[in-house]
Amino acid sequence: MNNETTNEEVNNNQETISEENMVELLKAVHHNGIVSLNKHFKEVQGQVLHLEAYGPVFIYHVKDDSNDVYSCGFFLRELVARFQSGNDPAIWMASFFFELMKIKGGKALPQPASNEDEAKAIIDKVLVPKCIEEVRQEFAPEEVQAGLGWNQEYGPIFEAGFPAIKEGNNVCAFPLHLLFTHLQLNRDPSELLLQGLYKIRKEHGMD
């Protein structure tokens, strides 16, 4: 069952694109990523990985003035959307590295968890506390409920919401494995939750 879901997700991401076209697309996106980051950083390297659940992922490595290397990963779908949007993708991509560079000394991608227990420890000790703290801090002193839940389709999820909103949608939720993947790519998983919560506030005319 897991494999079916996984393959389905990958197939959806690639929208029945031929293998030849996919190779061309990956080359073009990889190249555009390098060109975009070169507008802000002198030394940029990139590689393409394939994650079973998410398809191609682009990892870029950037050097700062002290020759420290910072690494960050992006999903194919978000890069294609960004490059086609007309918004400046260079500023958007560079912003993740500027954020990482606030801590000197470089930042490589975290070592992948070698087993389920290790992954569970990272989720329990790093991912969940970080997400809870970030969303509560962002909207303080307003009360935000945040924590783990379960979804029939996606399995374990992290959800956050505003108990003060009594009518309509007051909660956003993301699969735990998606937030975990963001963490593994040196991306802040709480960003997804914050975007979702701001969307809820907008829907209810709170901002």
Disulfide bonds with the S-S distance in Angstrom:
none
